[in-house]
Amino acid sequence: MSEFKLGQQVPEISLPAASGETYHLSEDQKKREGWRFIVYFRGSW
């Protein structure tokens, strides 16, 4: 598991969104400043 520290650059993250689109962290960072809290739910089998 990766560990991030304050001030460290986060790698590019692309995830499928519930709307069917793809969420790109780098695009979101261009739109607004601040913290991100990403919850990725794989589903239950």
Secondary structure by P-SEA (a helix, b strand, c coil): cccccccccccbbbbbccccbbbbaaaaaaacbbbbbbbbbcccc
